[in-house]
Structures are given as C-alpha cells and as structure tokens.
Amino acid sequence: MTKQQQAFSGVRILDFSQVLAGPFATQQLAQLGAEVIKIEQPVGGDMTRGLMSSTSDGMAPSFLAANLGKRSLTLDLKDPESKAIVHKLVAQADVVVENFKPGTIERLGYGFEALRAIKPDLIYASISGFGQTGPRAGLPAFDGAIQAYSGMMSISGHEETGPVRSGYFSVDMSTALNAAFAISAALLRRANTGEGQRVDVSMLDTAMFMQAPQMTGYLVTGNVPELNGNASPTKQPTSNVFASSNGYVQIIAMKETQVQALLTELGMAERYADYDDPGKRLSKRQELNDLVAPLIGAQTTEHWLSALDAIGVPVSAIQDFPTIASEPQLDHREVFVELPHHSDEGRSVKVVRASHVAEPGNPTITGPSPTLGAHTDEILRELGYAEADIETMRSKGMI
C-alpha cells in the first residue's frame, strides 16, 4: 500500500523543545507527515516524562500526549563533541524548533545564525514566554505565570473567588497551535521564495491574541473588564451557567428570538417586554438573573436539554471528563486513538489525536511516543557513525 502523501511529507524537523508548547507544535506537524527527531538530555530527558505520573518509567501521560510519532535521540548538548552530530542533523533538516530560555541555545552554539550557516534555507522556530527580544525577554515563563501576567486571570473567576486560572494549560496549548501555524507559514514562504526564516513565538503574544476581543474592547472604550464568573463576556444575563436540580447547564440566549423563547418556556412570556433589548438586560442583569435562576434550578439538567433544544435555545450540560470521554461524536471523528503500551504488550493507551480532520491526507499518528533515547543508535547509524563510535559516546555519557 502506498504511503499517503500529507502536507509535510518529506519535511524533517529537529526538535530541541520540551514540556508542552514546543512538543505539541511539532506533534501536529508529525501527524501531517513530518519526520520529527526529538533531542533529549541523556539523563531524565524531557521534564514531562515524569510530570503528573505516579510511575517512574519516564512515560507520564503528559509526555505520551505530546510526542506521538517522534524519534528520540539522547544527546548531551553541553559536550563539545555533540556539535558534529547536531551539525549533521541540521544539514538534513528543514526546521529546527527550540524553547530554551532566550540566549541559552546561542550559548550552546546552536543559535539561528550558527545553524543557518550550515543550512541557509533553514526554518528556525523559537518559542519562549516573552519573545527573543525586549525588556522582559530573559525572564523564565510557564503557563500559569503567563495566564496571570497577560491579564487572562483578571477576567476569569467570580467576585467571591477572585481571579482564577483555567483548569487546563490554555497558554501552552494555544502557543503550540500558534507555533505550528507559524512554522507552516514559514515552510510555505520558503517553497515560494527559497528563503529560510526565523520564527519567534511568544506565549505572552499568544495570550494577548486569545484575548483580542476583550483587549480591543478595553483599548477602544477604556472600560476595564470585570470578573464575569461563568457569564458570557457579553454580560448578557440570559447567557450564563445555571444550577439545575441535579447539575449545571450552560444556556446561551443571545438573539432576541432566543431570549423571548427562553422567557416563554420559563412561564414569563409577559415579562419579555421588560427585557426586549440587550441594553435593558444589561441594566437589569441581577434582576433578570434572580428571576431566571430559581426556575432553572427547579428542573433537571435533562429536562432543560430537551426543552430548550426544542425551542432553539443553545444549551449544554456541564460535563465531566468521564462523560465526554465516552461521547459518540468524538468516536465518530476518531479524536481518541488506542496505541500499544510502551512496556506491556497486553495493554494499550488511549491518547488524543490531532485537532482537525481532512480528506484526503487526514492527520495520522505514525507511532507511539518514544521511550527516552529509543532511536539514538538508529539515528546515529543513519548519520554514518560506526557501532564502536556509538559505544564510545555512550560510555562517556554523551548519549
């Protein structure tokens, strides 16, 4: 069977990144045909190998999720003799990705200018908290810190709780998609011009882009957004999370027809005239909420899912992970994929696939996430190193 041609078939990526933003970016490209060689330190490797895990096998769920289909090469980048190996890899690469603290990879001798001298049309992508230049470029960063610094947390939470961070790595994951897009654009530009490119992706820039509607609202009006809890950023009181008698429902009644239908279903058809435009509802937010909330709370989640769906008012239950993990729609779209367990032939692991579907050329997982250094010998042989050379490197702790 002929291997399916995909968007990045034939593209080779040298991946120095670790944790989430960089690895998830390169994984998206790997599922679209790119060959990704992941370079890790010989001892410990990517720090996510041990995060959020009760085992010590170096294959924590966070690592499994971010490194599907890659090959792992262990290499001590501080060893001067590693430079020859990296240079050989760069000569064959199309893209280099790194997310060291700015300045670190230059000190190691693998910065953009050094590697571009080897491969003039190289795409070199750097991912960092604040960017490669500027007054804060040297500061370390992580997801929660950027959520706080960017203002994201100032608009998330309730008056009672104060600011809260998102329950997932929102900045890391959006930065990963941003980086994958930027690398894709650079590859397309190279195809059109023959030129390489330096790509500088910042977690802070990404967080600001994710908040563009709210931030633009502030820049245009000067109004500082307040904590909205679970209410819509539009502040419309008919778009909110409400407690049912056995759970919670998110109701989104924004259009006038939806608001009128909701109030009618709640037995308040005669009150619609009091709230028949967004301005009225904004001025009477608490009043309207106090009318709607007890009525929603008197019935079950299942009742509201059926009743509101029937009248065209968007509604969803607040679902937990066990519920959404068994969602038939996700099965239909093959969002979850089962792969063989890395050390137990009798087991499998279920992971999340790429973030879109395409026909033809659907994103495809070509293999599991690699154990630390799983492909070291294989890659070094491909570069022309003899078995004796490889054993010498291993005895020195270089690989």
C-alpha positions in Angstrom: 0.0 0.0 0.0 1.4 3.4 -1.0 2.1 5.7 1.9 -0.4 8.6 1.8 1.0 12.0 0.8 0.4 14.6 3.5 1.1 18.3 3.9 4.5 17.9 5.4 5.6 14.6 3.9 9.4 14.8 3.4 9.9 17.6 5.9 12.4 16.8 8.6 12.2 18.6 12.0 14.9 18.8 14.6 13.1 19.3 17.9 15.0 20.6 20.9 11.8 21.6 22.7 10.3 20.1 25.9 7.3 20.4 28.2 4.1 21.2 26.2 4.1 24.2 23.8 7.0 23.1 21.6 6.3 19.3 21.7 2.7 19.8 20.8 3.6 22.1 18.0 5.9 19.6 16.4 3.5 16.7 17.1 0.8 18.5 15.0 3.3 18.6 12.1 4.4 15.0 12.7 0.7 13.9 12.2 0.8 15.7 8.9 3.7 13.7 7.6 6.8 15.5 9.0 9.7 13.4 10.4 10.5 14.7 13.9 13.7 13.9 15.7 13.4 14.8 19.4 16.7 15.6 21.1 16.8 15.0 24.8 19.3 15.1 27.6 20.7 11.5 28.3 19.6 11.7 32.0 15.9 12.4 32.5 15.1 13.7 29.1 12.1 15.9 28.6 10.9 17.0 32.1 7.3 16.0 31.3 8.4 12.4 31.2 8.0 12.4 35.0 5.2 15.0 35.5 1.7 14.2 36.6 2.6 10.5 37.0 2.9 8.0 39.8 5.3 5.8 37.9 9.0 6.2 37.2 9.2 4.8 33.7 9.6 8.2 32.0 6.4 7.8 30.1 4.0 10.1 32.0 0.6 10.8 30.4 1.7 14.4 29.6 4.7 13.2 27.7 2.6 10.5 25.9 0.2 13.1 24.8 2.8 15.5 23.3 5.3 13.3 21.5 3.4 10.8 19.3 5.2 9.5 16.2 8.6 11.1 17.0 12.0 9.6 17.3 14.1 10.2 20.4 17.8 10.9 20.3 19.6 11.4 23.6 22.5 13.9 23.3 24.4 16.0 25.9 24.3 19.4 24.2 27.0 20.7 26.6 29.5 18.1 25.3 31.6 19.8 22.6 31.7 16.6 20.6 27.9 16.7 20.3 28.3 19.6 17.9 29.3 17.4 15.0 26.2 15.3 15.4 23.9 18.3 15.6 25.5 19.9 12.5 25.0 16.7 10.5 21.3 16.6 11.6 20.9 20.3 10.7 22.3 19.7 7.3 19.5 17.3 6.6 16.7 19.3 8.4 14.1 21.7 7.2 13.0 23.0 10.6 14.6 23.5 14.0 12.4 24.1 17.0 13.6 25.1 20.4 12.1 26.6 23.6 15.1 27.3 25.8 15.2 30.5 27.8 16.3 33.1 25.3 20.1 33.2 24.9 20.6 29.6 26.2 20.8 27.9 22.8 23.1 30.6 21.5 25.5 29.9 24.3 25.4 26.2 23.5 26.4 27.1 19.9 23.1 26.2 18.2 21.5 29.6 17.7 19.9 30.7 14.5 22.9 32.3 12.9 25.1 29.3 13.7 22.7 26.8 12.2 21.8 29.0 9.2 25.4 28.9 8.3 25.0 25.2 7.8 21.6 25.2 6.1 20.8 28.7 4.6 17.1 27.9 3.9 16.5 26.6 7.5 13.3 27.4 9.3 14.3 28.2 12.9 11.4 28.5 15.4 12.0 29.7 18.9 9.2 29.5 21.5 9.5 31.5 24.7 7.5 33.2 27.4 8.1 36.8 26.3 9.9 36.6 23.0 13.5 36.7 21.9 14.0 40.4 22.3 12.7 43.2 24.5 13.0 44.3 28.2 11.4 41.0 29.5 12.9 38.6 27.0 15.2 36.9 29.5 12.5 36.1 32.1 11.5 32.5 32.5 7.9 31.6 32.0 5.3 28.9 32.4 1.6 28.6 31.6 0.2 29.8 34.9 2.6 32.8 35.1 1.5 34.0 31.6 -2.1 33.5 32.4 -1.6 35.8 35.4 0.8 38.3 33.6 -1.3 38.7 30.5 -4.5 39.7 32.3 -6.2 36.5 31.4 -6.8 35.7 35.1 -8.2 39.2 35.8 -11.2 38.4 33.6 -11.6 34.8 34.9 -13.3 34.0 38.2 -16.1 35.2 40.4 -16.3 38.1 42.8 -16.3 35.6 45.6 -13.2 33.6 44.4 -11.2 36.4 42.9 -9.1 35.7 39.8 -8.7 32.0 38.8 -6.5 30.3 36.2 -8.0 27.9 33.6 -8.3 24.3 34.5 -6.0 23.3 31.6 -2.8 24.6 30.1 -4.6 27.2 28.0 -1.5 29.3 27.1 0.8 26.3 26.4 -1.7 24.7 24.1 -2.7 27.8 22.2 1.0 28.6 21.8 1.6 25.2 20.4 -1.1 25.8 17.7 0.3 29.3 17.1 3.8 27.8 16.6 2.6 25.1 14.3 0.8 27.7 12.2 3.9 29.9 12.1 6.2 27.1 11.1 3.7 26.0 8.4 3.6 29.6 7.1 7.4 29.7 7.0 7.6 26.5 5.1 5.1 27.8 2.5 7.0 31.0 2.2 10.2 29.0 1.7 8.5 27.0 -1.1 7.6 30.3 -2.8 10.8 32.2 -2.2 13.5 29.7 -1.4 14.4 31.6 1.8 14.6 30.3 5.3 13.1 32.3 8.2 13.5 32.9 11.9 10.2 32.4 13.7 9.7 34.0 17.2 6.6 32.7 19.0 5.8 34.2 22.4 3.5 32.8 25.0 2.6 36.3 26.0 1.8 37.4 22.4 -0.3 34.3 22.1 -2.2 35.0 25.3 -3.0 38.5 24.1 -4.2 37.2 20.7 -6.5 34.8 22.6 -8.0 37.8 24.4 -8.2 40.0 21.4 -12.0 40.8 21.7 -11.7 41.7 25.4 -8.4 43.6 25.0 -9.6 45.5 21.9 -12.8 46.4 23.9 -10.6 48.0 26.6 -8.3 49.8 24.1 -11.3 51.2 22.2 -13.6 52.1 25.2 -11.2 52.4 28.2 -13.6 50.1 30.1 -11.7 47.6 32.3 -13.3 44.1 32.1 -14.6 42.7 35.3 -14.8 39.2 36.7 -17.8 37.6 35.0 -17.8 34.2 36.6 -19.5 31.9 34.1 -21.4 34.6 32.4 -20.7 35.4 28.8 -18.1 38.1 28.1 -21.1 40.0 26.5 -22.5 40.2 30.1 -26.0 39.2 28.8 -27.8 37.7 31.9 -29.5 35.1 29.7 -26.1 33.7 28.7 -24.7 32.0 31.8 -24.2 28.8 33.7 -27.2 28.0 35.8 -27.7 25.3 38.5 -30.3 22.7 37.7 -31.8 20.4 40.3 -29.1 17.8 39.6 -26.2 19.6 38.0 -25.4 22.6 35.8 -26.4 23.9 32.4 -24.8 26.5 30.1 -27.5 28.5 28.4 -26.7 30.9 25.5 -29.7 33.0 24.7 -28.3 36.0 22.8 -30.7 36.7 19.9 -34.0 38.3 20.7 -35.9 35.3 19.4 -33.9 33.1 21.8 -34.4 35.4 24.8 -38.1 35.6 24.1 -38.3 31.8 23.7 -36.4 31.2 26.9 -38.6 33.5 29.0 -41.7 31.9 27.4 -40.5 28.4 28.3 -39.9 29.7 31.9 -43.5 30.9 32.1 -42.5 34.6 31.9 -43.7 35.5 28.4 -45.4 38.6 29.7 -42.0 39.9 31.1 -40.2 39.9 27.8 -41.2 43.5 27.2 -39.2 44.5 30.2 -36.0 42.9 28.8 -36.5 43.1 25.0 -33.2 44.6 24.0 -29.6 44.0 25.1 -29.3 47.4 26.8 -32.3 46.7 29.0 -30.9 43.3 30.0 -27.5 44.8 30.8 -29.1 47.5 33.1 -31.2 44.8 34.9 -28.6 42.0 34.9 -29.1 41.0 38.6 -32.9 41.4 38.5 -33.2 39.1 35.5 -30.8 36.6 36.8 -32.7 36.4 40.1 -35.9 35.6 38.1 -34.3 33.0 35.8 -32.0 31.1 38.2 -34.7 29.6 40.6 -36.8 28.5 37.7 -33.8 26.7 36.0 -33.0 25.2 39.4 -36.4 23.7 39.8 -35.9 21.2 36.9 -33.2 18.6 36.0 -30.4 19.1 33.5 -32.0 16.5 31.3 -35.3 18.5 31.3 -33.6 21.7 30.1 -31.5 19.9 27.5 -34.7 18.6 25.9 -36.9 21.6 26.4 -34.5 24.3 25.3 -33.2 22.4 22.4 -36.8 22.0 21.1 -37.3 25.8 21.0 -33.9 26.6 19.5 -32.1 28.0 22.6 -28.5 26.7 22.7 -27.9 24.7 25.9 -25.3 22.3 27.1 -24.7 20.3 30.3 -21.5 20.9 32.2 -19.9 17.6 31.5 -17.0 15.9 33.3 -14.1 14.0 31.7 -15.6 10.5 32.1 -18.8 11.7 30.3 -17.0 13.5 27.4 -14.5 10.7 27.0 -17.4 8.4 26.0 -19.0 10.9 23.7 -20.1 9.2 20.4 -19.3 12.3 18.4 -15.6 12.1 19.4 -15.6 8.4 18.5 -17.0 9.3 15.1 -14.2 11.8 14.5 -11.6 9.5 15.9 -10.4 12.1 18.3 -9.1 9.3 20.6 -6.7 6.7 19.4 -5.6 3.5 21.1 -1.9 2.6 20.8 0.2 -0.3 22.2 1.6 0.3 25.7 5.3 1.1 25.6 6.3 -1.7 28.0 3.3 -4.1 28.4 2.1 -5.9 25.3 -1.1 -6.9 27.0 -2.1 -3.3 27.5 -2.9 -0.2 25.4 -3.0 3.5 26.0 -5.7 5.9 24.7 -4.4 9.3 23.5 -5.8 12.5 21.9 -5.2 12.7 18.1 -4.7 15.9 16.0 -7.0 18.8 16.3 -8.7 18.6 12.8 -9.9 16.1 10.2 -9.0 16.2 6.5 -9.8 14.2 3.4 -7.6 13.1 1.9 -4.4 13.4 3.9 -6.0 13.1 7.4 -3.6 13.7 10.3 -2.3 10.3 11.3 -0.4 9.0 14.3 2.6 7.0 12.8 3.7 5.6 16.1 3.7 5.9 19.9 5.6 8.5 21.9 9.2 7.2 22.2 10.9 5.9 25.3 14.0 8.0 26.2 16.7 7.5 23.6 14.8 4.8 21.8 16.1 5.8 18.4 19.6 7.0 19.3 21.6 4.2 17.8 19.3 4.1 14.7 19.7 7.9 14.0 23.5 7.8 14.6 23.9 4.9 12.2 21.9 6.9 9.6 24.4 9.7 10.1 27.3 7.3 9.3 28.6 6.5 12.8 30.0 3.0 13.4 28.9 0.8 16.3 32.3 1.4 18.0 31.8 5.2 17.8 28.3 4.9 19.3 29.5 2.7 22.2 32.3 5.2 22.9 29.7 8.0 23.0 27.5 6.0 25.4 30.4 5.2 27.7 31.2 8.9 28.0 27.6 9.7 28.9 27.4 11.8 25.7 24.3 9.9 24.5 
